[in-house]
Amino acid sequence: MTPLPQSDLLHRLDINTDLTTTILTGFIRDQIEKVGMKRAVMGLSGGIDSALSAYLSARALGADNVLVVRMPYRTSAQASLDDADAVIRDLNLPNLTVEITPMVDPLIEHFPDMSNVRKGNIMARQRMIILYDQSVAWGGLVMGTSNKTEFLLGYSTIYGDSGVALQPIADLY
């Protein structure tokens, strides 16, 4: 089999962004309405995926109906928090910051030889606990921010970042 030229491969990944935005915002709105809700709750890390998910959710539901939660750990990069703040300001989103360090450090300290993978999984699961708590307090559905590449590579934590009610960008690379 002859490999495709690079330009052909890139063309296959092209998407119609206007159409995709229309489909995804409609999907978000429809799914939230199907369960009798009008609001969404999501983590906002400052990364591209969570920013895109926030913009799509705000467009679908109205910014006042999207609660974003920053959940930094003591080693979180300030640049990521600054990027999350820029999204919050741009969209004027309701928001919370919940520092997870005091929640996860006691467990990490209990197992001094814990690998970084285990630590990351604990942090992801703690963040999901916070999001589901806030979904009850806020009356919103927990939205995920994972993309297709993360799912295909298995870059996810069961009962952590994969434990959401809706994954609107799960089919985008």
C-alpha positions, 0 to 999 in steps of 0.5 A, spaced: 500 500 500 502 506 498 502 511 503 498 518 502 502 524 501 502 529 507 497 534 504 492 528 503 492 526 510 492 533 513 486 534 509 482 528 512 482 532 518 479 538 516 472 540 519 467 545 518 468 549 524 461 552 523 457 546 522 461 542 528 460 548 533 452 548 531 452 540 532 456 540 538 452 546 541 445 543 539 448 536 542 449 540 549 443 543 549 439 537 547 442 532 552 442 537 558 434 538 556 433 531 556 435 530 563 431 536 565 436 541 567 438 547 564 445 548 567 452 545 566 458 544 571 465 543 569 472 543 571 477 548 567 484 547 567 486 552 563 488 547 557 485 548 550 480 542 551 477 545 557 477 552 554 473 549 548 468 545 552 467 552 556 466 556 550 461 551 547 457 550 553 456 557 554 454 558 547 449 552 548 446 554 555 448 561 556 454 563 560 450 564 566 448 557 566 455 554 566 459 553 572 466 552 571 471 550 577 478 551 577 481 545 582 489 546 582 494 542 586 500 545 589 504 544 583 499 546 578 502 551 573 500 559 574 500 559 567 494 554 567 491 558 572 492 564 568 489 561 562 483 559 566 482 566 568 482 569 561 476 564 559 472 566 565 473 573 564 472 573 556 465 569 557 463 572 564 462 565 567 460 563 574 466 560 577 469 557 583 476 555 585 477 549 590 484 547 592 485 540 592 492 539 595 489 539 603 484 533 600 489 529 596 496 530 600 493 526 606 492 520 602 499 521 598 503 521 604 500 515 607 503 511 601 510 514 601 512 510 595 506 512 590 508 513 583 506 519 579 500 515 575 497 513 582 498 521 584 495 523 578 489 518 578 487 520 586 487 528 583 483 526 578 478 522 582 478 528 587 476 533 582 470 529 580 468 528 587 468 536 587 464 537 580 459 532 582 458 535 589 457 542 585 453 539 580 448 538 586 449 545 589 448 548 582 443 544 579 447 542 573 450 536 569 457 535 569 460 536 563 467 532 561 472 536 557 476 530 554 478 529 546 478 523 542 486 522 542 485 522 550 480 516 549 484 513 544 490 513 547 487 511 554 489 517 557 483 517 562 482 516 569 476 511 571 471 515 576 476 521 574 476 525 568 472 519 564 466 519 570 462 525 567 455 525 564 456 528 558 463 528 553 461 533 548 468 534 544 470 526 545 469 525 537 474 531 536 482 530 535 
